[in-house]
Amino acid sequence: MNKTNENNRELKRTQQNSTPNIRWMLVGYDLIVYAVVAIILLVIYGGMDKLSSTGILQQVCLSALCIFTARLLGKIYGQVWRYGGIQCYIRLLFTDTIAFIVYLCLELMLPVQKITFARMLSLASLNLLGALALRMMYRYAYKCGNQKTVGGKILSILLRLFSGMEAGNEKEVQKIKVAIIGAGRVGVGLAEDLLNNSEAAYIPRGFIDVNKEKVGREIHGIPVWSEDEATFQKLGEFEVQEIIFAIPSMDADKKKALYEYYKNAGYKLKVYDYPTMYAAGGKRHLREFDIEELLFRKPLVVSDERTNAYYKDKIVLITGGGGSIGSELCRQLAKMNPKKIIILDIYENGAYDVQQELKIAYGNKLDLQIEICSITHRKALEKVFEKYHPQIIINAAAHKHVPLMEHNCVEAIYNNVFGTQNLVELCEEFGAERFMMVSTDKAVNPTNVMGATKRMCEMIVQSASTHGKVKYSATRFGNVLGSAGSVIPLFKRQIANGGPVTVTDKRIIRYFMTIPEASQLVLQSGAIANNGELFVLDMGQPVKIMDLAENMIRLSGVQGIEIIETGLRPGEKLYEELLVKTEELDKTDNSMIFIERDTALSQEEIYQKIQVLKDACDTGDNLIAKEALRSVVPTFKRPEDVNKEIA
């Protein structure tokens, strides 16, 4: 396979190199320069070795053949001279030197009329001087031509007359020169925007593409190079300072290879696309690579017409709607034409931000309401249900930070457990259609307070499905890239501050998914739920946090960042048990969504457990509350016991 790929690359390189992009107008001007020099030195100047007509013709043919063959082979006419740097002029000097040596040898070997060495050297030198002068004048006219001064206007007229080019301007000279990877619709669209916007900070110098039908040609006057042609020398000749990725569909491995290739060469890199976590209705724009993007994790394609149809014309209440997951759920739902979205959150700033974002994207097309209250505040929640009568409730509100909840057990139980119980009771009271709970992999054999409270929430939801009128489901998944409180934003800040990057344990393993992927799968699992399911999302391959830290440091380009191991935090375990063992789970129509086989508790059992937790929380003692939580969640284990087994 490798041999075949290598042969294909070699064939493509041969095909590309066999179709040079020659500027024939420049060849014509060079011929005029040569003709003037030849007339002066071979016709007008007689000298000691005056040539006959035959001799003149022989010398003209021989010298012209050598000079122009060397220039064509040296790809002198494939360069864009208005951008040319010193490398372009050195190449011309080098090819003409080779041409002179060949000319000298052939003149001595062939039976032609001879001329002196000085005359031959003068012919080659004057012709080279004329060619250099021609290119310098062209570049000078392009850079200095303008419509403001008399001299600038003259230069502009001459440039347009002799080359058909419009003069550059002072602003363009000051712009950042870029090469665009991708000469497709997105890349060409970017180039058009940059060329048409006089205030743009960038000017495109070339495209880099693999399409052999485009390579060697020009788009809007910009040359298209193959990956093999876009050498660092070529980029240097065109004064390229930055590389822009403009192929959204590029394979992740390919993108990673190109990123590292150009990054290691010292180029600044940007991408022309939506932000990684983009809002509905947003537009592509030029931006830095997001760290999440630099991990080059292959995105999962999640799309389902059945899901879209389910949420259409529905009144949906999202608790925790201003958080990382909640806000993305709002974005995804907004695309499905719901009747109304109610964002409920205790933190007004987050709710306000997503409200403004969706207003900008959808305007009056989306009925969006904001309610500020805690899910622990039963009376405030009751007013919300009474006002809107939501049909679908998605509970994304929760305290999720593992170490903080270890020291705030009472608050974790109040918010996560009692808040969920409030929502379940109100769903029944006001006749909601469906209740969906966002859970976590940390609820599986939990070793911390946060995970144990979420497991208790799962038990509440499953129990309600056995006796309530509402359809209930819970969806369990792992870490999401870039969410508030996750490890990636922490690593970002640490790298930006020059390090060190802190890792609790080099053996620690986690599962990752992007926020849009997780949110779409949550909505999809809720739409397919019958009643009482505990859905488990396939998070793919686990990631070692140590490897994650090393990759983020390397891809950031920052040197000398140290990684320090700080030890496991309270309640933290080495790996999360979201592991999808397909033989132990029921399948769904979506290959990434499975159903956990679990037995629901009775309503009486749940009420007994909740009463135990209430009694413990009434003491205000976190240790008592933690032990009570341990008693009602049988799978709640001590982290040292679990980690000892793994170690």
ZAMARGU-4260 file (C-alpha; in steps of 0.2 Angstrom, whole numbers, plus 5000, padded with zeros to 4 digits):
<rodrens>
0) 5000/5000/5000 | 5014/5012/5005 | 5023/5008/4989 | 5007/5012/4978 | 5005/5028/4987
5) 5023/5033/4984 | 5021/5029/4966 | 5005/5039/4965 | 5014/5054/4973 | 5028/5052/4961
10) 5017/5052/4946 | 5007/5067/4952 | 5023/5076/4955 | 5029/5072/4937 | 5013/5077/4929
15) 5013/5094/4939 | 5031/5097/4934 | 5028/5094/4916 | 5015/5108/4915 | 5024/5124/4920
20) 5015/5140/4921 | 5024/5151/4908 | 5022/5170/4907 | 5023/5172/4888 | 5022/5191/4889
25) 5038/5191/4899 | 5046/5180/4887 | 5042/5192/4873 | 5049/5207/4883 | 5065/5197/4886
30) 5067/5193/4868 | 5065/5212/4864 | 5079/5215/4877 | 5090/5202/4869 | 5087/5208/4852
35) 5092/5226/4857 | 5108/5219/4865 | 5112/5207/4850 | 5110/5221/4837 | 5122/5232/4847
40) 5135/5219/4850 | 5134/5208/4835 | 5128/5220/4821 | 5132/5238/4825 | 5149/5234/4834
45) 5161/5228/4822 | 5178/5226/4831 | 5192/5215/4827 | 5181/5200/4824 | 5168/5208/4813
50) 5155/5195/4808 | 5147/5191/4792 | 5128/5189/4790 | 5129/5170/4792 | 5140/5173/4808
55) 5128/5185/4816 | 5114/5172/4813 | 5124/5158/4820 | 5129/5168/4836 | 5111/5174/4838
60) 5104/5157/4837 | 5117/5149/4848 | 5116/5162/4862 | 5097/5164/4862 | 5095/5145/4863
65) 5106/5144/4878 | 5099/5159/4887 | 5081/5155/4885 | 5082/5136/4887 | 5091/5139/4903
70) 5078/5151/4909 | 5064/5139/4905 | 5072/5125/4913 | 5075/5136/4928 | 5057/5141/4929
75) 5061/5159/4928 | 5045/5162/4919 | 5035/5153/4932 | 5038/5166/4945 | 5027/5181/4949
80) 5039/5195/4949 | 5028/5208/4957 | 5030/5198/4973 | 5048/5192/4969 | 5061/5194/4982
85) 5080/5193/4981 | 5079/5174/4978 | 5070/5177/4961 | 5084/5188/4955 | 5098/5176/4961
90) 5089/5162/4952 | 5089/5173/4936 | 5108/5177/4939 | 5112/5158/4941 | 5102/5152/4926
95) 5110/5165/4915 | 5128/5160/4922 | 5124/5142/4917 | 5118/5148/4900 | 5134/5158/4897
100) 5145/5143/4901 | 5135/5132/4890 | 5136/5145/4876 | 5155/5147/4878 | 5157/5128/4877
105) 5146/5126/4861 | 5154/5141/4853 | 5171/5133/4855 | 5165/5115/4849 | 5154/5119/4835
110) 5159/5125/4817 | 5153/5143/4818 | 5161/5160/4816 | 5171/5164/4832 | 5170/5180/4842
115) 5181/5185/4857 | 5177/5180/4875 | 5175/5198/4880 | 5162/5200/4866 | 5153/5184/4872
120) 5153/5190/4890 | 5147/5207/4886 | 5132/5199/4876 | 5127/5188/4891 | 5130/5202/4904
125) 5121/5216/4895 | 5106/5204/4892 | 5106/5199/4910 | 5107/5217/4915 | 5093/5222/4904
130) 5082/5207/4910 | 5085/5212/4929 | 5082/5230/4925 | 5065/5226/4916 | 5059/5216/4932
135) 5065/5229/4944 | 5056/5243/4934 | 5040/5232/4934 | 5041/5229/4952 | 5044/5247/4956
140) 5029/5252/4945 | 5018/5239/4954 | 5023/5245/4971 | 5024/5264/4968 | 5011/5267/4956
145) 4996/5277/4963 | 4983/5290/4958 | 4989/5303/4970 | 5005/5309/4962 | 5010/5313/4944
150) 5024/5301/4945 | 5013/5288/4953 | 5000/5290/4939 | 5013/5289/4925 | 5019/5272/4933
155) 5001/5266/4934 | 4998/5270/4916 | 5014/5262/4910 | 5011/5246/4921 | 4994/5244/4914
160) 5000/5247/4896 | 5014/5235/4896 | 5008/5221/4908 | 4989/5223/4910 | 4991/5224/4929
165) 4984/5237/4941 | 4997/5245/4952 | 4998/5240/4970 | 4997/5253/4983 | 5006/5257/4999
170) 4993/5248/5010 | 4995/5232/5000 | 5014/5233/5003 | 5011/5234/5021 | 4999/5219/5022
175) 5003/5202/5028 | 5007/5190/5014 | 4998/5174/5016 | 4997/5157/5007 | 4980/5149/5007
180) 4979/5130/5009 | 4964/5125/4998 | 4959/5132/4981 | 4941/5127/4982 | 4925/5136/4986
185) 4930/5142/5003 | 4948/5146/4999 | 4944/5156/4983 | 4930/5165/4993 | 4942/5170/5006
190) 4955/5176/4993 | 4941/5186/4984 | 4936/5194/5001 | 4954/5199/5004 | 4957/5206/4987
195) 4941/5216/4986 | 4943/5223/5004 | 4955/5238/5003 | 4955/5238/5022 | 4960/5219/5024
200) 4976/5216/5034 | 4980/5201/5022 | 4985/5199/5004 | 4985/5182/4996 | 5001/5177/4987
205) 4997/5159/4982 | 4986/5144/4984 | 4992/5127/4989 | 4981/5113/4983 | 4982/5094/4977
210) 4970/5096/4963 | 4980/5093/4947 | 4968/5103/4937 | 4971/5118/4947 | 4990/5117/4950
215) 5000/5127/4939 | 4986/5139/4935 | 4980/5156/4942 | 4964/5161/4951 | 4961/5179/4952
220) 4979/5182/4947 | 4985/5171/4961 | 4996/5156/4957 | 4991/5138/4963 | 5005/5127/4969
225) 5005/5109/4973 | 5011/5103/4990 | 5027/5098/4983 | 5030/5115/4974 | 5025/5125/4990
230) 5043/5123/4997 | 5049/5135/5010 | 5060/5143/4996 | 5045/5146/4985 | 5035/5153/5000
235) 5050/5164/5004 | 5051/5170/4986 | 5033/5176/4987 | 5036/5184/5005 | 5023/5173/5013
240) 5022/5176/5031 | 5007/5166/5037 | 4998/5150/5031 | 4979/5150/5031 | 4969/5133/5031
245) 4953/5135/5020 | 4948/5116/5018 | 4935/5113/5031 | 4933/5095/5026 | 4951/5091/5027
250) 4956/5074/5035 | 4961/5076/5053 | 4977/5067/5051 | 4982/5077/5035 | 4978/5093/5044
255) 4989/5088/5059 | 5003/5084/5047 | 5002/5101/5038 | 5000/5110/5054 | 5016/5103/5062
260) 5025/5105/5045 | 5022/5124/5043 | 5022/5127/5062 | 5039/5119/5064 | 5045/5130/5050
265) 5041/5146/5059 | 5025/5151/5050 | 5010/5159/5059 | 4995/5148/5055 | 4976/5153/5055
270) 4960/5144/5049 | 4946/5151/5039 | 4931/5143/5046 | 4918/5144/5060 | 4924/5143/5078
275) 4925/5126/5085 | 4910/5130/5096 | 4900/5141/5084 | 4883/5148/5085 | 4869/5145/5074
280) 4868/5158/5060 | 4887/5162/5062 | 4898/5165/5047 | 4916/5159/5043 | 4929/5170/5048
285) 4948/5171/5049 | 4954/5165/5066 | 4967/5156/5076 | 4967/5138/5078 | 4957/5133/5094
290) 4966/5121/5106 | 4952/5108/5104 | 4954/5109/5085 | 4973/5106/5087 | 4970/5089/5095
295) 4963/5085/5078 | 4950/5073/5085 | 4939/5067/5070 | 4922/5075/5072 | 4907/5064/5074
300) 4893/5067/5062 | 4877/5068/5071 | 4861/5072/5061 | 4844/5064/5062 | 4828/5071/5054
305) 4817/5061/5067 | 4825/5071/5081 | 4822/5088/5072 | 4804/5083/5069 | 4802/5078/5088
310) 4806/5095/5095 | 4798/5105/5081 | 4783/5116/5088 | 4787/5110/5106 | 4789/5121/5122
315) 4806/5116/5129 | 4813/5121/5146 | 4831/5119/5149 | 4838/5120/5166 | 4856/5126/5167
320) 4853/5134/5150 | 4867/5146/5152 | 4881/5133/5156 | 4892/5124/5143 | 4880/5110/5139
325) 4864/5119/5142 | 4869/5134/5131 | 4874/5122/5117 | 4857/5112/5119 | 4849/5129/5116
330) 4859/5132/5100 | 4855/5115/5094 | 4836/5116/5098 | 4835/5133/5090 | 4839/5125/5073
335) 4824/5113/5075 | 4810/5126/5075 | 4803/5124/5093 | 4788/5134/5098 | 4797/5141/5113
340) 4813/5139/5122 | 4814/5143/5141 | 4832/5146/5147 | 4832/5143/5166 | 4848/5147/5176
345) 4853/5154/5193 | 4868/5163/5184 | 4861/5177/5175 | 4876/5182/5165 | 4877/5165/5156
350) 4858/5165/5152 | 4860/5183/5145 | 4874/5178/5134 | 4866/5164/5126 | 4850/5174/5124
355) 4859/5188/5115 | 4868/5176/5104 | 4852/5167/5099 | 4843/5184/5096 | 4856/5190/5084
360) 4856/5173/5075 | 4837/5171/5074 | 4829/5188/5078 | 4810/5187/5080 | 4809/5169/5072
365) 4813/5161/5089 | 4802/5163/5105 | 4815/5164/5118 | 4812/5167/5137 | 4824/5168/5152
370) 4819/5163/5169 | 4832/5166/5183 | 4830/5154/5198 | 4837/5139/5206 | 4830/5122/5204
375) 4831/5120/5223 | 4818/5134/5224 | 4802/5124/5223 | 4790/5139/5223 | 4800/5149/5210
380) 4800/5133/5199 | 4782/5130/5201 | 4778/5148/5194 | 4789/5144/5179 | 4779/5128/5175
385) 4762/5137/5178 | 4767/5151/5166 | 4774/5141/5152 | 4767/5123/5154 | 4783/5116/5146
390) 4781/5100/5136 | 4799/5094/5136 | 4811/5097/5151 | 4830/5095/5149 | 4839/5095/5166
395) 4856/5101/5163 | 4858/5111/5179 | 4870/5103/5192 | 4885/5106/5202 | 4898/5096/5192
400) 4915/5101/5199 | 4922/5085/5208 | 4935/5092/5221 | 4923/5107/5226 | 4908/5096/5229
405) 4919/5084/5240 | 4920/5099/5252 | 4902/5105/5249 | 4892/5089/5250 | 4876/5097/5257
410) 4875/5109/5243 | 4878/5096/5230 | 4864/5085/5237 | 4852/5100/5238 | 4856/5106/5220
415) 4858/5089/5211 | 4847/5077/5220 | 4833/5088/5228 | 4833/5100/5212 | 4830/5085/5201
420) 4816/5078/5213 | 4808/5095/5212 | 4808/5095/5193 | 4801/5077/5192 | 4787/5081/5204
425) 4782/5097/5194 | 4783/5088/5178 | 4769/5076/5184 | 4759/5090/5192 | 4759/5100/5176
430) 4757/5086/5164 | 4774/5087/5154 | 4777/5075/5140 | 4795/5071/5143 | 4809/5074/5156
435) 4827/5071/5151 | 4842/5071/5163 | 4859/5075/5158 | 4870/5063/5168 | 4889/5059/5168
440) 4901/5044/5167 | 4906/5048/5185 | 4889/5041/5191 | 4896/5024/5186 | 4902/5016/5202
445) 4905/5034/5209 | 4920/5038/5220 | 4915/5056/5223 | 4901/5066/5230 | 4897/5073/5213
450) 4896/5056/5204 | 4885/5049/5218 | 4873/5063/5218 | 4871/5061/5199 | 4868/5042/5202
455) 4855/5046/5214 | 4847/5057/5201 | 4847/5043/5189 | 4838/5032/5201 | 4825/5045/5204
460) 4822/5047/5186 | 4821/5028/5183 | 4809/5026/5197 | 4797/5040/5191 | 4796/5031/5175
465) 4788/5016/5183 | 4773/5026/5191 | 4772/5043/5183 | 4763/5049/5167 | 4778/5058/5160
470) 4791/5049/5149 | 4808/5049/5158 | 4826/5046/5152 | 4844/5050/5157 | 4859/5051/5146
475) 4876/5048/5152 | 4892/5054/5144 | 4910/5059/5148 | 4920/5075/5148 | 4917/5088/5134
480) 4930/5098/5126 | 4931/5116/5131 | 4917/5115/5144 | 4918/5126/5159 | 4929/5118/5173
485) 4936/5105/5161 | 4955/5101/5160 | 4958/5109/5143 | 4954/5127/5148 | 4965/5125/5163
490) 4979/5119/5152 | 4976/5133/5140 | 4979/5146/5154 | 4994/5137/5161 | 5002/5136/5144
495) 4998/5155/5141 | 5006/5159/5157 | 5022/5150/5153 | 5018/5134/5163 | 5020/5123/5172
500) 5006/5112/5166 | 4999/5102/5181 | 4993/5084/5179 | 4985/5075/5194 | 4992/5058/5189
505) 5001/5053/5173 | 4990/5037/5172 | 4974/5046/5173 | 4962/5042/5158 | 4947/5051/5152
510) 4934/5051/5138 | 4931/5067/5127 | 4918/5073/5116 | 4914/5090/5109 | 4900/5100/5116
515) 4890/5101/5100 | 4892/5082/5098 | 4887/5078/5116 | 4872/5090/5115 | 4865/5083/5099
520) 4867/5065/5106 | 4857/5070/5122 | 4843/5077/5111 | 4843/5062/5100 | 4843/5050/5114
525) 4828/5060/5122 | 4818/5060/5106 | 4820/5040/5104 | 4816/5037/5123 | 4801/5026/5126
530) 4802/5028/5145 | 4814/5024/5159 | 4830/5022/5148 | 4847/5026/5155 | 4856/5030/5139
535) 4875/5028/5137 | 4885/5038/5124 | 4899/5029/5115 | 4913/5042/5119 | 4926/5033/5107
540) 4944/5029/5113 | 4950/5035/5130 | 4963/5049/5131 | 4977/5049/5143 | 4978/5066/5151
545) 4997/5066/5151 | 4996/5063/5132 | 4983/5077/5131 | 4995/5089/5140 | 5010/5085/5130
550) 5000/5087/5113 | 4993/5104/5119 | 5010/5110/5123 | 5018/5104/5107 | 5004/5111/5096
555) 5004/5127/5105 | 5022/5130/5099 | 5028/5137/5116 | 5045/5130/5121 | 5051/5125/5138
560) 5034/5121/5147 | 5036/5109/5161 | 5023/5096/5166 | 5021/5093/5185 | 5012/5078/5193
565) 5002/5085/5208 | 4993/5069/5214 | 4975/5064/5213 | 4962/5076/5220 | 4949/5071/5233
570) 4936/5060/5225 | 4946/5057/5209 | 4949/5041/5201 | 4961/5035/5188 | 4948/5031/5175
575) 4930/5033/5172 | 4919/5018/5169 | 4909/5024/5154 | 4917/5010/5144 | 4904/5004/5132
580) 4903/4985/5134 | 4891/4982/5119 | 4888/4964/5125 | 4881/4971/5142 | 4870/4985/5134
585) 4855/4986/5122 | 4857/4994/5105 | 4848/5008/5098 | 4846/5014/5080 | 4861/5026/5083
590) 4877/5016/5084 | 4884/5028/5097 | 4869/5027/5109 | 4866/5012/5120 | 4854/5008/5134
595) 4860/5002/5151 | 4851/4987/5159 | 4846/4993/5176 | 4832/4989/5188 | 4821/5004/5194
600) 4817/5006/5212 | 4800/5008/5219 | 4793/5025/5223 | 4793/5021/5241 | 4811/5016/5241
605) 4816/5032/5232 | 4806/5043/5245 | 4815/5033/5259 | 4832/5037/5252 | 4827/5056/5249
610) 4821/5057/5267 | 4838/5050/5273 | 4847/5063/5263 | 4836/5077/5269 | 4839/5072/5288
615) 4857/5072/5285 | 4857/5089/5276 | 4847/5097/5289 | 4862/5094/5301 | 4873/5105/5289
620) 4887/5093/5292 | 4896/5089/5276 | 4903/5073/5283 | 4886/5067/5289 | 4879/5071/5272
625) 4892/5061/5263 | 4890/5046/5274 | 4871/5047/5271 | 4874/5048/5252 | 4885/5033/5254
630) 4871/5023/5262 | 4858/5027/5249 | 4869/5024/5234 | 4876/5007/5236 | 4889/5008/5222
635) 4897/5024/5230 | 4915/5018/5233 | 4930/5026/5241 | 4942/5032/5228 | 4957/5024/5236
640) 4949/5007/5235 | 4946/5009/5217 | 4962/5016/5212 | 4972/5003/5222 | 4963/4990/5211
645) 4969/4998/5196 | 4986/5002/5201
</rodrens>
